Amino acid sequence: MAGCLDRWMSELPPEVRRRPLNRLAIPGSHDSLSYSLGGGAESCPAEPAPDLSPAALVGLYRCAPRLARPLLVRWVVTQQLSVTDQLAAGVRYLDVRAALHGGQLHVVHGLHGPPLAPLLAEVRRFLADRPGELVILDLQHVYGVGSGGAARLSALLADTFGDSLVPRGEAAPSLEACAAAGQSVLAVYRGGSGDWSAAGHPLLWDERALSSPWPDTQSVSRLFSLLERHMARAVRHAAGRLHVQQCVLTPQTSGVLLRAGSSMRRLAENCNSAAAAWLPGQSVERGLNIVMLDFVGVGDHPLVEMVVNKNYER
């Protein structure tokens, strides 16, 4: 069973470290950097972010930003722990959303956050002290970068991580192979086609490397039904490909606007409680791979440890 969660990958049995990454159970966080959206730092652009929707919320923000921002913060922040603390708690998949503003990439999720580069540097510092660990960076949404998006991201990642980046390959590598090559960061960019894509940038894995269907539901029962369907498809058709189980609920707009006492945190508590009951019946053999969670390390359920311990089941 898992010992220290901040070094759980390096402590896996040798035969497990030889498995490809898509044959491991890996804890992940949803909108991993959204904890940084809660402050009013000067480094955070004031206007609504490009991913804010629907139009009613955009209009509310533009008309009454002082009223709208506290409302939105309750719903766009999906993590409480910093990225360093998430990694120390065992998270090894980071869901990164960013937008170009003022010549640099900023964290984004409905609202703009601080610059991205210093937060990526935290990941580098964490890994520098822990040989044998690996982090999957999923650059799931990057806005406003234009046709040179992949080149801009590739340059930022190369400057931050250097030789620690895992070059793109045909299939998911193993922890053992990555450690032997001194590599600890696998970056996925699902940016589109042509100049937008990762195709000409060997340090970026493209959309073929990872599947991550969005359940888009506020129903717990429907969520887990959709996740099990996705896992079954992954077992049948996605050899060599990483697959994310988005174990998160999506609030409806009416709830955001009308339920003054509710929040993403409350929605996540319900989801995480249900996940604690669902996980014991799942396995890597049944398609469990990257389990994406809201508010990692918060609450009564040791979900990260439950996911990591799946790697010790026979």
ABEGO torsion letter per residue (X at the ends): XBBBAAAAAAABBAAAAABBAAABBBBBBBGAAAAAAABABAABBABBBAABOBAAAAAAAAABAAAAAAAAAAAABABABBAAAAAAAGBABBBBBBBBBGGBBBBBBGBBBBBAAAAAAAAAAAAAABBGBBBBBBBABBBGAEAAAAAAAAAAAAAAAEAABBBBBABBBBAAAAAAAGBABBBBBBAEBEAABAAABAABBBAAABBBBBAGBABAAAAAAAAAAAAAAAAAAABGBBBBBBBBBBBBAAAAAABAABBAAAAAAAAAAAAAAAAAABBAAAGBBBBBBBGBGBEABBAAAAAAAAAABX
